[in-house]
Amino acid sequence: MPRPILVLLCAATAIGCPWRFDPPKETAPPDSTAGDTAPETGPDSTDTHAPPGDWFGVAEYGVIMVPDGTRIEESFGDETTYAEGYSDAYGGPTADIMSDIRTDLWPQGAVAKPAYATGITITLPAHVDLALGKRTPHGHHPATANMPGLYRPELPTMWELLRDQDPSVDADHVGFTGNTVHMQAIDYSLYPGLGADKPGSYVFVDGLGGNDPGAMPAEDPPVIQEVIEHLQAGWRLQLVNLHQIDRMGHYNTSQHVPSIMEVDAPLTGLWNDTIQGTSELADRTVMAIVSDHGRHRFDDYDPTWSNHGDGCSGCREVPLMLLGPGVRQGVVVDGPYTLEDVGSTVAWLMGIQMPFATGMVMSEMLEGEPDIPQRSGPAALHASGELLAYQQWRDDLGSRSEVVVDGTVFDNASAIHVEQPKVLQAGDWSYACWREVTVATDEDFWNWLPVCKYRQGTGAWTGFAEPMAELVWPFWDPALAADASGDLYMAWSGNINGNAQASTGVYLARWSLDQGWQGGDSYLSGFFFPVHPTLAVDDDGAAWVAWSAGSSDGKGRYTRHVEVFRVDWPSGGEQSWEVSFASTYSDASGHSYERIDDAALTIVDGDIHLAYLAVNTDGTHLLSTSLAGGEGSWSSVHASDDTGRVFIHVRPTWSSDGWLYWGRMGSDNLPEVCRAHASAMTDESCSSVGAPYIESLTPYGAGVQVTTSSGDKQWTLTQVDFDA
């Protein structure tokens, strides 16, 4: 296969272009037809062991090694993968770069060629996906040495869950190890009852032989030595970043491939000598080698592969190897497998229950035919009027989810993810939107695409003649509203790559049957990592738009806040945006907060009502304010729920009749749904959901629909009603 050359234009950033990048795709899987062939430099398949059960809990120790930003071309590529086993970064055969791993480790484990990063292809969010076994919209915000802050994962990490399920494990024997400050704040999450109560450790390896995040970082081999010392000290679980590889790719390109070669022998020795060569660890340890993202293939930079961060095929394809008890030996599997699958599989082999994980256990890599209950049921609920929508999990590696709207199933057999539906019922019109992505295609970019449909009455669902955007970011989550004439309004984040260090904003578009889409071609700039827009249209036709974002040159870890804009948009005219509200980091009672997120906006009897979540060292709280008649000054911001036990992963949501619903951990350590009316936001009532885990909620019927689980990832719909 020839190595084509393509040149596109994009603007440079430290981690890749903020808007569009350029590379192509990967061809067929490896030296295997259906996932059962030995590597070119390895032996014949030795997959002859008899499996003992389902392998759950077979490993006591776990290590996930991440050679940061290593492409398939510089790792496990061969004649069946992109570039036919040639590395343009090396100028020679891929097999020369990780030769020890190919020769010594591959015969002992299973390889996916390639695996995929389907979320944000940037370091920090990809590591969060690994740690949670779930893709989440986590921003790669700049960090300050020794100041991790409270911008943390919203759901528990695998080490929190291990500590919760095995009280003998302490914080000093689980967590993160590496030579980057980006991961300072993933040692624990914001999940009530775990989080700061069950943290792991963050260990930074500096270039002076110490652990000071304020010092120059070490190169990658000393990080591997630190991992060895941790294992010898009894560490049970660690996620490990080898960041020098990525740094060289960005800033010292001649050393990028040498830095990959530098970890080849140490990684091989880590497995052969430290793990398999130690009686305590041998056959009791699972180890994964996986990159967090790849890099560009075709770009206008010199060299072409120096950056990453978008939906290019080179960014999405990553190397993956799994070794340990229960793992097949000397085989190639074709999956397709993703980063969240790696976290889910390592946890499964270690016997860690991951109730919120959405990754699939990589059973194709395990011996025999293990009976593994993968996640199932509904997720990502949303409703409007009588329309109820949700994402439905599928037990299919290549087509993992579908969208159900009012009982109608929407899927795409070529898309690996079809997810996150949003619906609106406005008079006789119904609207539904979701996002989807396809990988392993013949396209250069594997971008997330928006899909929207409409129907009138009970007629058939019809696709829009033109999309409101050609591509969207991996966590596209539009807000929908309608004006008095029934025209559809839509607001969505303009950050198409999820780059938290790029100044972006929120788009607003309008659609009618006779005029099609208007607007949606510009946004108010100056915001960093805007997420979760919320939207309402008043009787005068003004649109009210709110979202959470960071500011101050991208330091969103410390500056995340909520703003509300009034947008006047006369028919045939231009949009006029005017800021109406900007949150501060305190409330009327003088309580201070560090992180502001998850805005929820509604209009009741002409009054604008806003609620959002705020985080401090006491936990997560619900704050609210209002603007009477849409004029004048907003009321004092007060805490409607100051328990500190509000779930940040369950977004607060208004019903059409002015009730705000949110989720929190009850005093009995079981989830409950609470509500308060816009007219009396300090007077809440709460009801238990009857299960230990809640994933999402939406107002529906006499109360709310929630997705609940007993902890086995088998989600069900549950109706929670409230007294009138």
N, C-alpha and C positions, 0 to 999 in steps of 0.2 A: 504494500500500500504506500503510495507516495506521501510525503509530508508537505501538504499544501501551505501556502503563505497567504495570509490575509492581513490587511492593514486597516484599522478603524481609528477614529479619533476619540480621545476622552481626556478629561482633566485629571491630573495626578493628585493623589493624596498619599498619606503615609501608609495606608493599608490597601490602596487600590482606588480606582476611579469611583467617585461618589455616585455617578449616574449610570453610565453604560460602559461595558467592557467588551472583550472581543473574542475569545477562543472558540474552538470547535468541539467536537464530540468524540466519543469513543465508539469503537465498533463492537464486535461480538465479544462474549466472555473469553476466558483464558484458554489454556490448552486442554479444554474439557468441553464436552458437549452438553452434559446435564449435571455437572458438578461432581465428578467422581474420577478425576485424573490427576496423576502426579505432576509436579512442576518439571520444567525442562531440565533444571539442574538437580532435581531430587530423585529419590528412588521410586520404584513402583509403589502403588498404593498398599499400605499396610493396614487397611481398615478391616481387620478380621477379629476384633475383640468382641466378646459377648457383653452387651450392656446390662448393668444392674439397675433396672427401674428407670425412673424419669430423670435422674441426675440432680434433682433439687437438693441443695445443701451438701453436695459431694466435696466441695472445696471449703477450706477454712480461711484461706488467705486469697486476696485479690489485688492485682496490679494492672492498671490501665496506663500504658506508655504512649505518649502522644508526640511523635516527631513533627513538630509544628510546621504546617504548610508544605508538607512533602507530597508532590504529585505522584500519580501512578507511573509517570515516565521515569521518575528517579527512585522507584522502589520495586514494585512487583510487576511492572510492565513486561510484555513479551510480544511475539508476532501477532497475537490475537487482539491486543489492546491498541489504544491510540499510539501512533508513531512507530508501531511494529517493533517495540523493544529498543527503540533509539531515544536517547535523551538529548534534546537540543541544548539544555543547560549544561550538560557534561561534554557534549560533542562526541559521544560514543555510545556503546551498548549499555542499556539499563542494567543488565546482569552484572556489570562490573561494580555497581554502586553499593548494593547491599549483598555482596557475595557471601559473607559469612551467614547472614540470616537465611539466605536462599539455600545454602548448602547444609547448614546444621540445624536450623529451627524449622524450616518448612517441612521436612520429613516427619517432624514430631507434632505438627498441628494442621490446622485447616486455614485456608486462605480464601477470601472473597475478592474477586478481581473483576471490576472494582467494587468497593462499597460507595455509598453516596451520602453527601451532606445536603439534605434537602431544605434546611432552614437558612439561617444567616451564615454565610461562608466567611466568618471572621472569628478570631480566636476565642474571646470570652464567651459569646453566646453559644458557640459550638461546645465548649467545655461544660457549660450549664446543661446542654442537651445530654451530654454523656453522664453527668452526675445525677440527673433526674430521670433518665430513661424516657425523656419527653421533650419535644420541641416547644420552646417558650419564647415569647418576644422579650428577650433580655438584651439590653444595650451594652455595647462595648465602650463604656465610658472611661475616660482617662482616670487613673488612680493616682493618689498621692501617697508616698511612702509612709507606712505606719498609720494611715488614715483610711481604713476600708469603708467606713460609712454604712448606712442602712439601705443602700441600694443593693438588695440581696435577692436570691431566688425566691419565688413566691410559694414554691412547693418544696417538701423536704428532700434533701440529698440522700444518696444511698448510705452515707456514713451516719447521718442522723437516725435513719431507720434501723441500721445495724445496731447502733447503741441502744435504741429504744427496745429492740427485740432481744438483745443480749446484754443485760446490765453489767456483765463482767468486762465489757469493752469500754475503756475510758477515752477521753478526748485526745490524749497524747499518743494514741495508737491507730488513728484513722484520719483521713483528710487529704489535703493537697500538698504536693511537693513540686517545686519547679524554680525556674530562674526568671520569672516575670511577676511584676506587681499587679498585672491585670486581674489575677485570681484572688486578691486579698479578701474579697467579700463573699466567696462561695464556701467558706468554712462552715457556715450554717445559713438556714433560710429564715423567712419571716413566718413560718407556719406555727400557729399557736400550739403550745404544749411540747413542741420539739424545738427547732430553732436554737435560740441562745441557751436553752436548757439541755440540749444534747448536741453540742457543737463538735466539729472535728478540728484538726489543726491546720493552719496555713504555715508551711515551712518554705521560706525563700532561701535559695542557695546563692550566696554572693561570691564574688571573685576573690575575696580575701580569706576564704575558708570558714566564713561565718554564716549567719542567718539574718542579716540586717537588710530589710527592703530599701533602705536609704543608700546602700552601697552599690557599687557596680555589680551587675549580675555575673554569675559564673558562666563559663561555657557549658556545653551539654554533658560531657563525660563526668564532671564532678556531681551533676544532678543524679546521674545513674549510681554513682558511688553512695550518695546520700540515701537513695532508695535501698541499696544493699544494707546499709547500716540500719535503716528503719526495719527491714525484714529481720535482721539479726536481733533487733531489740523487741521483736514481737508485734510489729505493726500488722493489723489485720487487713486494712484496705487503704489503698492510696491511688489517687488520680495524679498523673505525673506529666508535666509539660516540659518539653525540650525546646526552649524558645529561641536558642541561638540559630537554629536552622532557618526560622522565619526571619529573624533580624538580618541574617546574611542575604536572604533572598531580596529584602527591601533595600538594604543600605551598603552591602559589600558583596556584590553579585558574584565576583570571582571566587568567593569562599562559600557560596551556597551549597554546591555539591560536595566539596571537601567537608563541610560541617555535617552533612548526612553520612558521609563515609566515616566520620569520627565516632558515630554512635553505633556503627555496625558491629564491631567486635565487642564493645561493652554490653550492648543489648543481648548478644549471643551468650556472653559470659554470665550475665545476670540470670538467664534461664538455666544454662547448663551447669554452672558452678555454684551459684548462690542458692537457686531454688531446687533444681533436681539433684544438686550435690550435697544437700543438707537434709538429714533424716526428718527434721521437724517440718520442712517445707515441701519435700519431694512428694509428688502425687497428691498434695493437699492444697495446691496453689493454682489458681487460674490467672493467666496473663494474656492481655490483649495488646497488640501493637496496632495503632490506628491513628491516622492523621485527622486533625480537626477540620481541615479544608485543604484544597489543592491550590493551584495558581493558574494564572492566565496561560493560554497557549499562543494566541495571536493577538498582538497589541501593537500600538505605535510607539511603545517604549523600547529602549535599548538597554538591557535585553527585553525580549517580549514577555517573559514569564515572571517579572519582578514583583508584580502585584496580584491582588485577589480581592474578593469581596462581593461579587455579583453572582448572576445565575449562569455564568459560562460553564461549559462542560468540564473544562480543566479545573475550575474551582469546586465543582460538585463531586468529582470522582476522587476517591481517597483510597489508600491502601488499608487493608485489614487482615490481621492474622490473629488466630485464637489458639492458645495452648493450655493444656491442663487435663485433669481427670475428666473423663467422659467425652473429650474432644477427639474427633476423628483425626487420623494421622496421614499426612502426605497427600491431602486432597484439595481440590479447588471446587468451590461452590459458586453458583451464580445468583443466588438470592432472588431479587435484589435486597440487600441489607443496608441499613442506615445507621447513623450515629446513635440514635436512641435505642436501636436494637442492641448495640454493644453494651450500653449501661444495663439494659434489661437482662441480657444474657449473663453477664458477670454476676449480677445480683442473684439471678436464678441459681447459678451454680454454687453460690455461697449460701443459699438458703435465706436470702433477704427478701421479705415481702415488700414489693414496691406498689402500693395501692394506686398511685396516680400515673404510673408508667404507661406510656402508649407504644413503646417499642415492642417488637415481637421477639421472643426468645428464638435464637437462631438454631432451631432444631436440626436443620440440614447439616450443621457443623458437628452435631453430637452423634455419638455411636448409636446404632440401632434405630428404632423409630419411637423415641420418647413421647409419651402422652402428656403434652404440655397445654394447659388451658390458656390460650392467648386472650388478650383483652377483648371484650365483646360488649354489645349493647349501644345505647345512645350516648351522645356527648354534645357539648356546645349548643345547648338549648336556646331557642329564640322564638318569641311569639308576638303576634299583633292581631288584635281582634280575635277572630275564630281560627286564624292561621297558626299552626304549631309546626315548627321546623327543628330539625336536629341533624347532627352528623351521626351516621351509623357505622360502627366498626365492622370490617369484613376480615375473614380469615384467609387472606390472599396476599402473598408477598408483593405481587406486582400491581394490585389494585386494592388498596388497604381500607378505603372508606368510601362511603356514598352519602348523599344528602337526601333527606326525606322531608318533603314539604306538603303538609295537608294530606298525608298518606301516599303521595306520589314520589317514587324513587328516581333520583337523578344520579347517574353515574357516568363514568368514562373509563372504558376498559384499558385505554392506553395511559391513563393518568395514575401515578402511584398514590397521590393524595387528592381527594375531593372532599372539601371540608368547610367548616365555619359558616353555616348559612345565616343570612339575615333576611327578615321578611317584613312587609308592610301591607296592611289592609287599609285602603283609603276609599270609602264609599263602595262603589261597584268594582274598583280596581284592586288587584293584588299584585305584589312585586316580590321577587325572591332573588337573592344574590349569594354567591359563594366563590371560593377560590380553588384552583387546582393546578397541579404541576405534573409534567411528564419528563422522565429521565430515560437515558439510553436510547435516544432518538438520533436521527441523522442531522439534527440542528446544532449550530454552534452554541446557542444559548438555551438553557433549560429553565426558562423563566416561569414564575407564577403568573397565571392569567386570571382575570376576573370573568365571571360568568353571571349574567343577569337575565331573567325572564319575567314576563308579565302575562296577566290574563284578565279578561273582563267577565264578571259574573262567574259562572261555573264552566266557562269555555276552556279550550286547550291552552296550555302554557306556550308562549311564543317568545323566541329569542329577540333581543333588540337588534335593529338593523345594523347598528354600529356599537362597538364597546365604548364605554366612557373613558377607558384607558387601554393602551396596548399591552401593558404589563403592570404588575403591582408587586409590592414587597411580600416576603414570605408569611407575613401575619396580617394581610389585608383584612380589615374588619370595618366595613363602611357603616355609617349611620344613615338611616333613611327617614324621611318625613315627607309630608304632603302639605300644599297650601290649600286655601279654601276652594280653588277651582279643581283640585285633584292632581295638579302637576307634581311629579316626583322630584324631590330634592335629595342629593346624596353628598355626603362629606367623607373624605378618606385621607389617610396619611400619604404625603407625597414622597416619602423616603423609600424609593423603590428597592434599595439594597439592604436596608436595615442598618446603614452606617451611622452609628451614634455620634460620629465626629464630623458629619456633614450638615451644614445649615440647610434645613428644608422647612416644610410647612404642611398645611392641610388644604386640599382642593375642595371646591364646592361646585357642583354641577346641577343642572335642572333638565328634566325631560318631560315632553308631552308627545302624544301620538302624532300630532300634526307638525310639530317643529323638530322632533328628535332631541338630541343632546345639545345643550348650550352650556358654555362655561367649561370648567374643568381643565383649562389650559394654563392656569397660573395659580400661584398661591402666595400668601403673605410669608416672606422668608424670615430667617433669623431664629428658627427653632431647631433644637437638636433632639432627634429621636422622638418625634411626636407620635403618640399612640392613642388608641381608643377614642376617636372623636365621637361626640354626641351632638344631636341636632334637634331643633324644634323650630316651627314656623308659626308666627303669630297671626292674628286676624288681619293685620295691616300688610301682610306679605313679607315682613322682615324675617330673615333667617337668623337664628341664634345658634352659634357654633362654639363648642367648648372641647378642649383636649388637654392632655398633660404632656409636658415636654421639659427639656433642659435648656439652659442658656449659659451665658458667661463663657464664650469660646469653647463650648462643647463639654464643659465639666458637669454634665448632667447628673453624675452620681450625687452631687451635693446641691444641685439647683433645680431639681425637678419640681414643677409647680403646675397650677391649672390657670388657664385664662379663658375668658368668655368674650366672644366678639359678636357684635350686631352687624349683620350684612344686609344692606339695602340693595335691592336688585330689581329696578323697574323693567317691565317688559320691553325688550329691544334695547335696553341700556346696559351699562357696565356695573359690575359689583363695586360696592363701597364698603370697606371693612373698618369698623371702629371698635377699639377695645372697650369693654364695659366693666370687666372684673379681672383682677389679677390676685391670686392667692398670696398670702403672706405665710410665714412659717410659725404662726401662733394663732390662738383663738381668743375669744372674748374673755376667757377665764385665765389667760396668761400662760397656758400650756404651750410649750414649744415643740416643733416637729422638724424632722430632717428630710423626709421624703413625702411629696404630695403627688397623688396619682388617681387614676380611675374616676374621671368626672362622669356625672349623670345629670342630665338637664331635661326639664319639662316646663310646660306652660299650663297653668290651671287658672281659669277665670281671669286671664290677662296678666297674671303675675308670673314672673320667671323664677323658677326654683332650681337650685343647684346643690348637689351633694358630691362629696369626693372623699377619698381615703387619705389619711395622714399617718405617718409612722414616726414614733420616737422610741426611746429605749424601753418604754413600758409596753410597746406592742403597736398594733394597728387600730386606728380609731376612725369613726365616721363623722365628718364635719358637714355642716349645711349652712346655707344662706339663701336669701331671696331678694328679688327686685320687684316692688309693688308697681303694677301697671306698666312694667317695662321702662319706667322713667325714674330719674332721681338717683339715690344712693342705695347700694346694697345693704341689707341688714348686717348686724354684727355676726361674724362667723362663730358658731358654737358647736360643741361636740354633741351630736345626737346619740352617739354610742361611744362612751369613754372607757369601756371595759378593757381595751387593748387586745381583745381576742377576736376582732373582726378578721374574716378571711380576706386576704388581698387577692387571691386567685379567683374569687367569686365576685364579679363586678356588681355593684349596686345598680338596681334597675327600677325605673318608674313604671307604674301602670297608667293606663289612659285616664283613670279616675283619680289620680293624684296620690296614690300610695307608693311609697318607696320601700323596696324589699332588699335585704342584704343578708349575708350569711355570717355566722360567728360560731366560735366554740363555746358551748354552754358550760355552766358551772359543774356539770357532771361529766365534762370532757367528751361530750357527744355534740355533733353539729346541730344547730338550730337555725331556722329562718326567722328573721325579725322584720317588722314593718312599722312605719310611722306615716301619718298623713301630712301632706304639705302644709296643712293649716296648723299642725301641732307637732313639730318635728322632735320635741323632747319627750313625747309620750309614746314610747314604743311598746309593742307586744311581740312575743316570740313563741315559736312552736317547734318542738323537736322534729327532725326528719326521720327518726326511727332507724337510723343506720349510722355506722361510725365514720363514713366518708361522704362528702358532697362535692360534685365536680362543677355544676353550673345550675343556674336557676333562671326562670322567666315568669313574669306575671301571666296568669292564665286562669280562666274560670273564676271561681270564688276565692282564689288565693294564688298559689304559685305551683308550677311544675318544677321539680328538681331531679337531677340525676344523682342517684345514690348507689353505694356499694358497701359490701361487708369487708372489703379489703382485698378481694381476689381479682380485681379489675373486671368483674362482671357487672356492668352498670345497668340500672333499671330506671324507668320513669316512675316518680312518686308524686302524687298530688298532695300538697299541704294546704289545707283550708283554714281560714280564720273566721271567728265569729263576726257577724255584721256589726 
